Amino acid sequence: MAAMKKPKVEQGEEAKTLPSTSQIPDDKEGLIDFMDQRAKSIESLKLQLNNLERKLYEERRLMADAEAKFLRVDSVESAKGKPMVSAGKTGSLLGIAEFWTEGDELKKTANGTSSTPHPRGEKTEYETSTPHPRSEMKPLKMPSIILPPSFKRKASSAPVRPDANETSQAQPVVKSDSSVTNGSEAKRSRTVVVPNEVVRETQAQGRDNHNDKDVAKPRIRVSSSNISGHAAQQEKSEFHGHEELIALIGRSSLRATIESRTLAMLPSGHTKRMRSLALSSSNRDLFATSALDGVVHFWKLQSDRSSAILFKTVNRVEVDQKRWAEDIAWHPHQSALFSVYTADEGHSQISAVYLNESRETCESKFLKDRPHSKGLINRIMFTPWDDPCFITGGCDHAVVLWREQGESNAWKSRLLHKDLHTSAVMGVAGMRQNNLVLSCGDDRRFVGFDAREEKVTFKHRLDNKCTNLLPNPRDVNLVMLQTRQLDRQLRLYDVRLPQTELFSFGWKQESSESQSALINQSWSPDGLHISSGSSDPAIHIFDIRYNAASPSLSIKAHKKRVFKAEWHSSNQLLVSISSDLEIGIHKLW
């Protein structure tokens, strides 16, 4: 067998390790020098250990992804008549998992015990249990909740204050199938098989780091900086699995370095204040803007992503109606934009614009159903389910689910609930598990509703009005809520523990003493950063791994209030809109 290679150490680190001596001097000055050397040596070894630990974590994650992809490829080939590859002792293909978990198994065998955490993060101590033989291992389950240190500090210092009449009725069950389906049993049975060792090792890694207070640096993640070209775009925009990001929240005491440069400031072409911005997920070059003038503009990014051109304008509202698109959203698989309006005076409530990019034409129509009874329809958002639906919420307290009927671009509405909120519904979203529909509003309520079973999953009351919510694109359990409380506008929640706030972010407003409901946020494609507009005006960027509430970066490019800055799905770009009637394109790295 070839000699084992020495673990790779960051350049310059090996030289920093001081020579060790076990002889302790007797004089006072010698002891001071000796302790000073030992302190420097300890810090250097901690740094090396941290780097090696992060690299080991990354290699294990890549190994898990490779095995999962191998299983999918092998299953496709087996369906064509080719023989399947037999699994190893642990159910791992080619025995790969046995190789890179062998050291841990030896440690467990030597000790005769294994540490198992209490489920759902109820306790932080560990109980000892006898390890099971490999043949008795159970099938893969989703990992239990790993709470970040910030939650543990809050949980030990202050009790949770749920409203007396609004406690959780049922906790949603986390299933192994992270993608939500609404179809047949065959669809629901499709899961990505990952070896049990992968989940156990990832959990153990997270637990070990929770107990290490000295290691506070964020872990290395795959990003466009170390994935080249088209592969990076595919990795960011076509991710439909699950990553456990909750354990990373608030773990880093070091602020990550984020640089930015404004590439272009474009006139919007709108004559009145801008209202909404949406970037297309099916065509990465398209985005749309709406304003109080009732016009929707369609934009196309140039090939170098440094600017954009206006190529289509649509106005579905008559001049005397004084209506505008309150919110807009792209269909996830088509070049189709949906807009919501007011429900007053019996007007149509939702319009759909289907673009023909080759001919640069479009087909525009209003949907027939009018389920909202009055007031503005504040929010529209598509669900991440297999058969795309969208959800609307309005001032009539209603949350409505819309589903496409056949192939004629016809949509049918279904009222989910109208009595769970006592004020305007400001935010709605669909989660990728259990057909869970979330909503929040001016009544301070945060509600989870099972659309399939038609029952309330949880109902929680916040301490401030809620104006929007956004699910994380990577972690199926993580959701961000926006409130009107200054300095703590953005809050993170785990939908499995909806009564408990995991962390909060915010900023101080100099130009206004109140938080506008028109300010919106956006998740980065890797799920680690949040961008937000503000009244200052500035674009604030937050890193969820950083254990401080202040922004990691603030971009000042607009002259007036910034309504939204949305991330591009595959490039390190932000597109922003403002009251100054300009559109900003910003590069981040």
JOZI-V535346 format. One record per backbone hydrogen bond with DSSP energy under -1.0 kcal/mol. CO is the residue of the C=O (numbers start at 0). NH is the residue of the N-H. If there is no record, write none. Layout:
CO|NH ; CO|NH
This chain:
9|12 ; 26|30 ; 27|31 ; 28|32 ; 29|33 ; 30|34 ; 31|35 ; 32|36 ; 33|37 ; 34|38 ; 35|39 ; 36|40 ; 37|41 ; 38|42 ; 39|43 ; 40|44 ; 41|45 ; 42|46 ; 43|47 ; 44|48 ; 45|49 ; 46|50 ; 47|51 ; 48|52 ; 49|53 ; 50|54 ; 51|55 ; 52|56 ; 53|57 ; 54|58 ; 55|59 ; 56|60 ; 57|61 ; 58|62 ; 59|63 ; 60|64 ; 61|65 ; 62|66 ; 63|67 ; 64|68 ; 65|69 ; 66|70 ; 67|71 ; 68|72 ; 69|73 ; 70|74 ; 71|75 ; 72|76 ; 73|77 ; 74|78 ; 76|81 ; 77|80 ; 87|90 ; 91|87 ; 91|94 ; 92|95 ; 94|98 ; 95|99 ; 96|100 ; 100|104 ; 101|105 ; 102|106 ; 103|107 ; 104|108 ; 105|109 ; 106|110 ; 107|111 ; 113|128 ; 115|126 ; 118|121 ; 126|115 ; 128|113 ; 132|135 ; 133|136 ; 147|151 ; 148|152 ; 149|153 ; 150|154 ; 151|155 ; 152|156 ; 153|157 ; 162|165 ; 175|177 ; 179|385 ; 183|187 ; 184|188 ; 186|189 ; 194|198 ; 195|199 ; 196|200 ; 197|201 ; 198|202 ; 199|203 ; 200|204 ; 201|205 ; 202|206 ; 203|207 ; 204|208 ; 205|209 ; 206|210 ; 210|212 ; 222|225 ; 227|230 ; 228|232 ; 229|233 ; 230|234 ; 231|235 ; 232|236 ; 233|237 ; 242|244 ; 244|247 ; 245|248 ; 247|250 ; 251|546 ; 258|588 ; 260|586 ; 263|584 ; 265|582 ; 272|291 ; 275|289 ; 277|287 ; 282|285 ; 284|300 ; 285|279 ; 286|298 ; 287|277 ; 288|296 ; 289|274 ; 289|275 ; 290|293 ; 295|313 ; 296|288 ; 297|310 ; 297|311 ; 298|286 ; 299|308 ; 301|304 ; 306|301 ; 308|299 ; 311|297 ; 313|295 ; 317|320 ; 326|339 ; 328|337 ; 333|335 ; 334|354 ; 335|330 ; 336|352 ; 337|328 ; 338|350 ; 339|325 ; 340|376 ; 343|346 ; 348|340 ; 349|366 ; 350|338 ; 351|364 ; 352|336 ; 353|362 ; 355|359 ; 355|360 ; 360|355 ; 362|353 ; 364|351 ; 374|342 ; 375|394 ; 378|392 ; 380|390 ; 388|382 ; 389|401 ; 390|380 ; 391|399 ; 392|378 ; 393|396 ; 393|424 ; 397|393 ; 398|415 ; 398|416 ; 399|391 ; 400|413 ; 401|389 ; 402|411 ; 409|404 ; 411|402 ; 413|400 ; 416|398 ; 423|441 ; 426|439 ; 428|437 ; 432|435 ; 434|450 ; 435|430 ; 436|448 ; 437|428 ; 438|446 ; 439|425 ; 439|426 ; 440|443 ; 440|465 ; 443|461 ; 445|459 ; 446|438 ; 447|456 ; 447|457 ; 448|436 ; 449|453 ; 449|454 ; 454|449 ; 456|169 ; 457|447 ; 459|445 ; 464|483 ; 467|481 ; 469|479 ; 473|242 ; 474|477 ; 476|494 ; 477|471 ; 478|492 ; 479|469 ; 480|490 ; 481|466 ; 481|467 ; 484|487 ; 488|482 ; 489|504 ; 490|480 ; 491|501 ; 492|478 ; 493|496 ; 496|499 ; 502|491 ; 504|489 ; 506|486 ; 519|532 ; 521|530 ; 523|526 ; 527|543 ; 528|523 ; 529|541 ; 530|521 ; 531|539 ; 533|561 ; 538|554 ; 539|531 ; 540|551 ; 540|552 ; 541|529 ; 542|545 ; 543|249 ; 544|251 ; 548|505 ; 552|540 ; 554|538 ; 560|578 ; 562|519 ; 563|576 ; 565|574 ; 570|572 ; 571|587 ; 572|567 ; 573|585 ; 574|565 ; 575|583 ; 576|562 ; 576|563 ; 577|580 ; 580|267 ; 582|265 ; 583|575 ; 584|262 ; 584|263 ; 585|573 ; 586|260
